[in-house]
Amino acid sequence: MAKITFLLHAGDEQSVDAAVGVSIMEAAVINDVEGITAECGGNAMCATCHVYVDEPHFSLLPPREELEEGMLEFTAAPCTEASRLSCQLRMTAELDGVRIRLPERQS
Amino acid sequence: MNTGAVPTATDIVIIGAGQAGVQVAGSLREAGHTGAITLVANEEGNPYQRPPLSKAFLHTPDAPALPLRTVDALAQRGVAVIFDHATSIDRSRMLVNLPNHDALPYGHLILATGARNRAAPIPGIDHTAVRGLRTLKEAQALRIEIERAKDIVVIGGGFIGTEFASSVAMAGKPVTLIERGARVMERAVSSELSAWVTALHRARGNTIHLSTGLSELEPDGDRVILRTDAGDLPADLVLLAIGVDANCELAIDAGLATNNGVVVDGALRTPDPHISAIGDCAQFPSTHVRRSIRLESVQNATDQARYLAQRLTGAQDNDYSAAPWFWTHQFDSNIQMVGLAGDGDESVVIGDPATSAFSIFRVADDRITAVESVNSPRVHLTARKLFMAGQPVHTAHLDQFRSEAVQLSR
């Protein structure tokens, strides 16, 4: 199990445990973390699972593939260097302790 | 009120806790609605995502359902969930009648009742080996059946039938699929894409019989023998996937117009000013194809839900006009679509289908009506942006797609 700390837009923090292989989106939705909608169920089609990933873990993530790169243009909140679609990020042991910032809105 | 905004303290009842129902509940709260919001759900448990159920879920033994929103999360937003099957709508007293709960009064009622698997009036179809795939329970049962089955037949070559056939073949069990029509996914895609998908299935071990009718299922103990135009097919597991019918019964009984779905106008209103309908169950006038349609997709459910929440809270005055998009996974290929083609529309193929990365542009006069992208996300997203701009997409754009395809093939 690895730990994910979500920083909600309002300021609260919420930490959840996630098994290796589970996506950050799935971990959020299953644990009722407010602020990730995931309308397309994890298929990189809706951009409503948009998150900002803090360093040092950001650099450990696999790079954005073509579909994610393109879908990030559809986010409701500003897309920054730290933006990722959380449905594309699977937990690994290395990502234990990752801090995920949630945007102001998803749609 | 002009387009039908409601006072912010209005009690809203939503029948249906699928994609559309759950989305409209959340969107209403986000838009600042303060009245009571009650979801009537006819399945116990957390509202769940349906699209995953025909994909990897089927061959991943312990994969849990993905929630849309948990009941707890909904409660935290002030959305109450009642587990029951609504029996009738009393329009004059503005009540929803429930068998196991007090009648629910509404200031505004939203029908998000979705659709159910279509039955087939074929002798022997109710054998225990024949299953459907719509609900979580059905998907969970099917997952267990797939593990023990040896001879799997799929009736119906639409999205569900072909996705099921893909999932099961990828898990090591090729299937036989029979389709009554001349091609797979006939209602929804170009003939070129139908042919490409059929070839893909055949290359990966599935048997596809087109223009093949089914006259009877003969029981053989736990097994069945399907009497088809392609001969007798023995099976120990059969998926019946011939499409869905909108759940309109409540609307019909309440005297609301129905025609393939619950009929609504461009603002998603039924003729009753206190009742709207969204999602798989709603038959609405499309601004893209100039006729009334009913769309079965995540995009339609969520866009209509979001629109309705905006309209009810007075934030939206125009008719609904979101661009339709859709996706399907077929083996390792990701096929994405945007727009809605007419049957007679021409097809322009850009890219080489033999590379498995290409797109098909549907064209009518000087407009692009739809774009089907196979493993070409950039094309899909460029096309989606064009369609979302809300104007007809001119065929002049084809040049841009052609030159990009040339770039990519260098």
Interface residues (C-beta under 8 A of the other chain):
Chain A: E26 V29 I30 D32 E34 T37 A38 E39 C40 G41 G42 N43 A44 M45 C46 E66 L67 G70 M71 E73 F74 R105 S107
Chain B: Q19 Q23 G26 S27 E30 Q49 R50 P51 P52 P64 L66 P67 R69 T70 D72 A73 Q76 V298 Q299 T302 R306 W325 W327 H329 N334 Q336 P377 R378 H380 L381 K385
